[in-house]
Amino acid sequence: MDRVQWNITNEDDIRNEAGKAETEVSVDEWTLCKRLGPARAREVLEQHYDTFVTEADFATIREMGFNHVRIPIGHWAVRPQQYEPYVPHVSWKYLLRGIKWAKKHGLRVMVELHTAVGSQNGWNHSGREGRIRWIVDPIEGEDFATESIEAAKDVIHRLYVNQTNPGENELLIPLMGVLNEPAIMMMPYEPVFQWYQRSHDELRAIAGTKGPILTYHDGFLRPPTWNDFFKSYDRAILESHMYLIFEPNMMNLPHAQQTAIPCNSWRHDLKPTQALVGEFSFATNDCGKYLNGVRTGSRYEGSGKSCRGMNDWATWTDERTQFLNTFIQKQMHAYESGIGWFFWTYKTENHINPQWDYLLAWKSGWAPKDVNTRVFTCDNATE
């Protein structure tokens, strides 16, 4: 499985387009759209959607051996709020185009709501950077929670209830992520658990036995926390995103020990829950541009190391690329102890973040030419 990074903007391009200084650069899609205004924001975003991922990319993904793509959308694609500055509905037509291309090239699709009204984690990829207001805001939190469920219901209605050929989309779009990365570890657990149950019940009520398998993110609680949680749910699974780069102790380990973590630890966590690994990457540090936010530094440098040259992939040694090839293949094998995985992400603009760029790795030789034919597994010690 693989994921196409779909609804994302390149801050360098936007800064140049808008003529803004570095101190004024947009930090998320909210500030981008607010600064550009409705007409210009729509123009810039459509230009990005028209050019960043094309049909040729879907053909390449199939050539790589993948069988799924994961396409995220903001809630404003289906249920924009009047007071929000986002460009409404536009990305929905590009989602439909992606689904059409996937079908043509023998791929299936996972659609994921990547944002919630009020922000489910306070990070820029939730649409608006800042504080978490979804569920927990004392005044509007419950309204935001309801709106998020309504957005998910709109997706179900459009793709499954009202489909032209009944049953087709259950095969073509078998998975739906109800909400990406709610930061449960920073919130009271129980209200989120209740929201999971409520959203499941309401989504199943409108689709009955139809509709996709629903995925629910683990909220950065370890998978064992969720053992038996979805037992009473209908076609619902846990989704985990597996990265070692957000833990300084793991980032500073020798390569051999980093490679061992997915095999010796994480795959055993995944087995009891049969979780889907919705994201992972080559990254062994958080030096990627804008990875932690537009103006936020890295944990790696905070631990006393330097990010200088980390993203200069053209100078990487054979030893470095061999390690990356080993690391990614062992992760793939480890995560198949659950029900499967998606790599984050297919490509980055101008290969700006090479540790997150599968297309670059595939072309350059530090990823398998066919993802189904791998040399390195958790069962061998080759590095």
C-alpha positions as CSV (number, residue, x, y, z in Angstrom):
1,M,0.0,0.0,0.0
2,D,1.1,3.6,-0.6
3,R,-0.1,7.0,0.1
4,V,-0.2,10.0,-2.3
5,Q,0.4,13.3,-0.5
6,W,-2.5,15.2,-2.0
7,N,-3.8,18.3,-0.2
8,I,-0.5,20.0,0.7
9,T,1.0,23.3,-0.3
10,N,4.6,24.3,-0.8
11,E,5.5,27.3,1.4
12,D,8.4,28.4,-0.7
13,D,6.1,28.7,-3.8
14,I,3.4,30.4,-1.8
15,R,5.8,32.9,-0.3
16,N,7.0,33.8,-3.8
17,E,3.5,33.9,-5.2
18,A,2.2,36.2,-2.5
19,G,5.4,38.4,-2.3
20,K,5.7,37.9,1.4
21,A,8.8,38.1,3.5
22,E,10.0,35.1,5.5
23,T,8.5,36.5,8.7
24,E,5.1,36.6,7.0
25,V,5.1,33.2,5.5
26,S,1.9,31.2,5.9
27,V,2.1,28.5,8.6
28,D,-0.9,26.5,7.6
29,E,-3.8,26.4,5.1
30,W,-5.9,28.8,7.2
31,T,-3.3,31.6,7.1
32,L,-2.5,30.9,3.5
33,C,-6.1,31.3,2.4
34,K,-6.7,34.3,4.7
35,R,-3.7,36.2,3.3
36,L,-4.2,35.4,-0.3
37,G,-8.0,36.0,-0.3
38,P,-10.6,33.7,-1.8
39,A,-9.9,34.3,-5.5
40,R,-6.1,34.1,-5.3
41,A,-6.1,31.2,-2.9
42,R,-8.3,29.2,-5.2
43,E,-6.0,30.0,-8.2
44,V,-2.8,29.0,-6.3
45,L,-4.3,25.8,-4.9
46,E,-5.8,24.7,-8.2
47,Q,-2.5,25.3,-9.9
48,H,-0.8,23.1,-7.2
49,Y,-3.5,20.3,-7.5
50,D,-3.3,20.4,-11.3
51,T,0.5,19.9,-11.4
52,F,1.8,18.2,-8.3
53,V,0.2,14.7,-8.8
54,T,-0.8,13.7,-12.3
55,E,-2.1,10.5,-13.9
56,A,1.5,9.5,-14.7
57,D,2.1,9.3,-11.0
58,F,-0.7,6.8,-10.5
59,A,0.9,4.7,-13.3
60,T,4.2,4.9,-11.6
61,I,2.7,3.9,-8.2
62,R,1.3,0.8,-9.9
63,E,4.7,0.0,-11.5
64,M,6.3,0.2,-8.0
65,G,4.0,-2.7,-7.0
66,F,1.7,-0.9,-4.7
67,N,-2.0,-1.7,-4.5
68,H,-3.6,1.3,-2.7
69,V,-3.2,5.0,-2.4
70,R,-4.2,7.0,0.6
71,I,-5.7,10.4,-0.2
72,P,-6.4,13.0,2.5
73,I,-8.9,15.8,2.3
74,G,-9.8,18.7,4.6
75,H,-13.3,18.9,6.0
76,W,-13.9,22.0,3.9
77,A,-13.9,19.8,0.8
78,V,-17.3,18.5,1.8
79,R,-18.5,20.7,4.7
80,P,-16.9,24.2,4.8
81,Q,-17.8,26.5,7.7
82,Q,-18.9,30.0,6.8
83,Y,-16.4,31.7,9.0
84,E,-13.4,29.7,7.8
85,P,-11.1,31.2,5.1
86,Y,-10.4,27.8,3.3
87,V,-11.3,27.4,-0.4
88,P,-14.4,25.3,-0.2
89,H,-15.2,22.2,-2.2
90,V,-12.3,22.5,-4.7
91,S,-10.3,19.6,-3.5
92,W,-13.2,17.3,-3.7
93,K,-13.1,17.4,-7.5
94,Y,-9.4,16.5,-7.4
95,L,-10.2,13.6,-5.0
96,L,-12.7,12.3,-7.6
97,R,-10.1,12.7,-10.3
98,G,-7.6,10.7,-8.2
99,I,-10.2,7.9,-7.6
100,K,-10.8,7.8,-11.4
101,W,-7.1,7.5,-12.1
102,A,-6.7,4.8,-9.4
103,K,-9.4,2.7,-10.9
104,K,-7.8,3.1,-14.4
105,H,-4.4,1.9,-13.1
106,G,-5.6,-1.0,-10.9
107,L,-5.2,0.7,-7.6
108,R,-7.6,1.0,-4.6
109,V,-8.1,4.1,-2.5
110,M,-8.2,5.0,1.2
111,V,-9.9,8.4,1.7
112,E,-9.1,10.1,5.0
113,L,-10.5,13.2,6.6
114,H,-7.2,15.0,7.6
115,T,-8.8,17.9,9.5
116,A,-11.5,18.7,12.1
117,V,-13.3,21.9,12.7
118,G,-11.5,23.5,15.6
119,S,-8.3,21.4,15.0
120,Q,-7.9,17.9,16.5
121,N,-4.2,18.4,17.3
122,G,-3.2,22.0,16.9
123,W,-0.7,21.2,14.2
124,N,-0.5,22.8,10.8
125,H,-1.7,19.8,8.8
126,S,-5.0,19.9,10.7
127,G,-5.7,23.1,8.7
128,R,-5.0,25.6,11.5
129,E,-2.0,25.7,13.8
130,G,-2.5,26.6,17.4
131,R,-4.6,25.2,20.2
132,I,-6.9,22.2,20.1
133,R,-10.5,23.2,20.2
134,W,-12.2,20.1,18.8
135,I,-14.1,18.4,21.6
136,V,-12.2,20.1,24.4
137,D,-13.1,23.8,23.9
138,P,-15.5,24.7,26.8
139,I,-17.8,26.7,24.5
140,E,-17.6,25.3,21.0
141,G,-15.9,21.9,21.5
142,E,-19.1,19.8,21.3
143,D,-20.2,21.7,18.2
144,F,-16.9,21.1,16.5
145,A,-17.1,17.4,17.4
146,T,-20.6,17.2,15.8
147,E,-19.4,19.0,12.7
148,S,-16.6,16.5,12.3
149,I,-19.0,13.7,12.3
150,E,-21.3,15.5,9.8
151,A,-18.3,15.9,7.5
152,A,-17.6,12.2,7.7
153,K,-21.2,11.4,7.0
154,D,-21.1,13.7,4.0
155,V,-18.2,11.6,2.6
156,I,-20.1,8.4,3.2
157,H,-23.2,9.8,1.5
158,R,-21.3,11.0,-1.6
159,L,-19.1,8.0,-2.1
160,Y,-21.2,5.1,-0.9
161,V,-24.9,5.9,-0.3
162,N,-25.4,7.8,-3.5
163,Q,-23.0,5.9,-5.8
164,T,-24.1,5.2,-9.4
165,N,-23.2,1.5,-9.4
166,P,-24.1,0.1,-6.0
167,G,-21.3,-1.9,-4.4
168,E,-18.6,-0.6,-6.8
169,N,-17.0,1.9,-4.4
170,E,-16.8,-0.6,-1.5
171,L,-14.3,-2.4,-3.8
172,L,-12.6,0.6,-5.2
173,I,-12.5,2.7,-2.0
174,P,-12.5,0.0,0.7
175,L,-11.1,2.2,3.5
176,M,-12.0,5.5,5.1
177,G,-10.0,7.3,7.8
178,V,-12.5,9.0,10.0
179,L,-10.1,11.5,11.4
180,N,-6.3,11.9,11.1
181,E,-4.1,12.1,14.2
182,P,-6.3,13.4,17.0
183,A,-3.8,14.2,19.7
184,I,-5.5,12.1,22.4
185,M,-2.3,12.0,24.4
186,M,-2.8,15.7,25.1
187,M,-6.6,15.4,25.8
188,P,-8.9,13.7,28.2
189,Y,-9.2,10.2,26.8
190,E,-12.8,9.4,27.6
191,P,-14.5,12.2,25.5
192,V,-12.5,11.1,22.4
193,F,-13.4,7.4,23.0
194,Q,-17.0,8.5,23.2
195,W,-16.6,10.4,19.9
196,Y,-15.2,7.3,18.3
197,Q,-18.2,5.3,19.3
198,R,-20.7,8.0,18.3
199,S,-19.1,8.6,14.9
200,H,-19.0,4.9,14.2
201,D,-22.7,4.5,15.1
202,E,-23.8,7.4,13.1
203,L,-21.8,6.5,10.0
204,R,-23.1,2.9,10.1
205,A,-26.6,4.1,10.6
206,I,-26.6,5.9,7.2
207,A,-24.8,3.2,5.2
208,G,-26.0,0.1,6.9
209,T,-24.1,-2.9,5.6
210,K,-22.6,-0.8,2.8
211,G,-19.7,1.6,3.1
212,P,-16.0,1.2,3.8
213,I,-14.0,-0.2,6.6
214,L,-13.5,2.6,9.0
215,T,-10.1,3.4,10.5
216,Y,-9.5,5.2,13.8
217,H,-6.2,6.7,14.7
218,D,-4.6,5.6,17.9
219,G,-4.0,9.2,19.0
220,F,-0.4,8.4,19.8
221,L,-1.4,5.9,22.5
222,R,0.5,2.7,22.2
223,P,-1.4,0.0,20.2
224,P,-1.8,-2.3,23.3
225,T,-4.0,0.5,24.8
226,W,-6.6,-0.4,22.2
227,N,-6.8,-4.2,22.6
228,D,-10.4,-5.2,22.1
229,F,-11.6,-1.5,21.9
230,F,-13.2,-2.1,18.5
231,K,-14.6,-5.5,19.3
232,S,-18.2,-4.3,19.2
233,Y,-17.7,-2.1,16.1
234,D,-18.8,-3.1,12.6
235,R,-15.8,-3.2,10.2
236,A,-13.6,-0.8,12.1
237,I,-9.8,-1.0,12.7
238,L,-7.1,0.8,14.6
239,E,-4.7,3.0,12.6
240,S,-1.2,3.7,13.9
241,H,1.6,5.9,12.5
242,M,5.0,4.5,13.2
243,Y,7.9,6.9,13.5
244,L,11.0,6.9,15.6
245,I,11.9,10.5,14.8
246,F,9.8,12.1,17.4
247,E,11.7,10.4,20.2
248,P,15.2,11.9,20.7
249,N,16.5,8.7,22.3
250,M,15.5,6.7,19.2
251,M,16.9,9.3,16.8
252,N,20.4,9.0,18.4
253,L,20.7,5.3,18.4
254,P,23.1,3.5,16.0
255,H,21.6,2.4,12.7
256,A,21.6,-1.2,13.7
257,Q,19.5,-0.5,16.7
258,Q,17.1,1.8,14.8
259,T,16.5,-1.0,12.2
260,A,15.7,-3.4,15.0
261,I,13.0,-1.3,16.6
262,P,10.2,-2.1,14.1
263,C,11.1,-5.8,14.0
264,N,11.7,-6.4,17.7
265,S,9.2,-4.1,19.3
266,W,6.5,-2.5,17.0
267,R,5.5,-5.5,15.1
268,H,4.7,-7.3,18.3
269,D,2.5,-4.4,19.4
270,L,0.6,-4.5,16.1
271,K,-0.3,-8.2,16.2
272,P,-3.0,-8.2,19.0
273,T,-4.8,-5.2,17.6
274,Q,-4.3,-6.1,13.9
275,A,-3.7,-2.4,13.3
276,L,-3.2,-0.7,10.0
277,V,0.0,1.3,9.8
278,G,-1.2,4.4,8.1
279,E,2.1,6.2,7.9
280,F,5.8,5.5,8.1
281,S,8.9,6.7,6.3
282,F,12.7,6.4,5.8
283,A,13.3,9.2,8.3
284,T,15.7,8.6,11.2
285,N,15.7,12.3,12.3
286,D,13.3,15.2,12.2
287,C,15.4,17.5,10.0
288,G,12.9,17.6,7.2
289,K,11.9,21.1,6.1
290,Y,8.8,22.3,7.9
291,L,8.3,18.8,9.3
292,N,7.6,20.2,12.8
293,G,6.0,23.4,11.5
294,V,7.1,26.3,9.5
295,R,8.9,28.1,12.3
296,T,9.6,25.2,14.6
297,G,13.1,23.7,15.1
298,S,14.0,20.1,15.2
299,R,14.4,17.7,18.2
300,Y,17.5,16.4,16.5
301,E,19.3,19.7,16.8
302,G,17.8,20.2,20.2
303,S,19.7,17.0,21.3
304,G,23.0,18.6,20.3
305,K,23.4,17.3,16.8
306,S,23.3,19.2,13.5
307,C,20.9,18.9,10.6
308,R,23.4,20.4,8.2
309,G,23.6,18.2,5.0
310,M,20.9,15.7,6.2
311,N,18.6,16.5,3.3
312,D,21.4,16.8,0.7
313,W,20.6,13.4,-0.8
314,A,23.0,13.8,-3.7
315,T,25.9,13.6,-1.3
316,W,24.7,10.6,0.6
317,T,27.2,7.7,0.8
318,D,26.5,4.2,-0.4
319,E,26.5,3.2,3.3
320,R,23.8,5.7,4.1
321,T,21.5,4.6,1.2
322,Q,22.1,0.9,1.9
323,F,20.9,1.5,5.5
324,L,17.8,3.4,4.2
325,N,17.0,0.5,1.9
326,T,17.4,-2.0,4.6
327,F,15.4,0.1,7.1
328,I,12.4,0.6,4.8
329,Q,12.2,-3.0,3.8
330,K,12.3,-4.2,7.4
331,Q,9.6,-1.8,8.3
332,M,7.4,-3.1,5.5
333,H,7.9,-6.6,6.8
334,A,7.3,-5.7,10.4
335,Y,4.1,-3.8,9.7
336,E,2.6,-6.7,7.8
337,S,2.1,-8.3,11.2
338,G,-0.9,-6.0,11.3
339,I,-3.3,-5.8,8.3
340,G,-1.0,-3.7,6.1
341,W,0.6,-0.3,5.7
342,F,0.8,3.0,3.7
343,F,4.1,4.8,3.2
344,W,4.2,8.6,3.9
345,T,4.7,9.9,1.2
346,Y,4.9,9.3,-2.5
347,K,6.9,12.4,-3.2
348,T,7.8,15.9,-2.0
349,E,8.1,19.1,-4.0
350,N,11.5,19.1,-5.7
351,H,12.6,16.3,-3.4
352,I,12.9,18.8,-0.6
353,N,12.5,16.1,2.0
354,P,14.3,13.1,0.7
355,Q,13.7,10.9,3.8
356,W,9.9,11.2,3.1
357,D,10.1,10.8,-0.7
358,Y,9.4,7.3,-2.0
359,L,9.6,8.3,-5.7
360,L,13.1,9.7,-5.2
361,A,14.2,6.6,-3.3
362,W,12.8,4.3,-6.0
363,K,14.5,6.2,-8.8
364,S,17.8,6.4,-6.8
365,G,18.0,2.8,-5.7
366,W,17.4,2.9,-2.0
367,A,13.9,1.4,-2.2
368,P,12.9,-1.9,-3.8
369,K,12.0,-1.7,-7.5
370,D,9.0,-3.9,-6.8
371,V,7.6,-3.5,-3.3
372,N,6.5,-7.1,-3.4
373,T,10.0,-8.4,-4.0
374,R,12.1,-7.5,-0.9
375,V,15.6,-8.6,0.1
376,F,15.6,-7.5,3.8
377,T,13.1,-8.8,6.3
378,C,12.9,-9.0,10.1
379,D,14.0,-12.6,9.7
380,N,17.5,-11.8,8.4
381,A,20.3,-9.9,10.0
382,T,21.7,-8.4,6.8
383,E,22.3,-4.6,7.0
